[in-house]
């Protein structure tokens, strides 16, 4: 009887300890929130990014190859890397590869290389009906040796244009609330950005008839600050359907979305991985303004002739 009583006492103590521990220790989610950690261990840049990533996704990742893991000569679903300012290499927060952008390159050398790479990809795309990576050899010529740079570095790509690295286009769903996130780090003491840009297709008359030109209609930036040699996850939501952009007095609807990763000053290396674009909510698109009553003519509006942006498309900022 004494032995049974002893075991009962020990069991009661154990249950009491377990209950107390269960009540005092925070849940795994509470721990992550307290330390601003994602489930995979990557720290968030701030509480806002943490909160954004707790929202329930209504879709999967709308970007092809957001982890930069697949591809042959460069990541599938992204523009070709040039081997001078953009590289597809090892490392990252998940998988074996990530994107690296290097901005300590003379701007003049980068421009020449950019022209060469675009021409090679365009030619290969025509030959392969849009699948240049199906060729048995990389269609992009080898990168030239980097010309040395020197302080104050204002003639580098970091000091002038910066480097945009673009995803494929994603069809924009009217009324959708989008979420974007990305992991990034740098050894350059700089502050990279990512632009989620919206476009619309405009038919323009030419000497040969009409052609469709894809033009800027919307942009939602995310500033990756702070950014240092530690990987961090940055996130935000955005609402393309709320854009106030107009052309010739008429609303411009965002039809396509594209992610543009952007690194510039200070010169050095910038790393990116785990890029996500999904939908986390829906809202009614804002109604277009009702037509004026008959007999009430609208005042004449000046025709908009915006200057080309870095995409060489006219820019309409919301």
Buried (B, 14 or more C-beta within 10 A) or exposed (E): EEEEEEEEEEEEEEEEEEEEEEEEEEEEEEEBBEEBBBEEEBBBBBEEBBEBBEBEEBEEBBBEBBBBBEBEBBBEBBBBBBBBBBBBEEBBBBBEBBBBBBBBBBBEBBEEBBEBBBEBBEEBBEEEEEEBBEEEEBBBEEBEEBEEBEEEBEEBBBBBBBBBBBBBBBEBBEBBBBBBBBBBBBEBEBBBBBBBBBBBEBEEEEEEEEEEBBBBBBBBBBEBBEBBEEBBBBBBBBBBBBBEBBBEEEEBBBBBBBBBBBBBBBBBBBBBBBBBBBBBBEEEBEEEEEEEEEEEEEEEEEEEEEEEBEBEBBBBEB
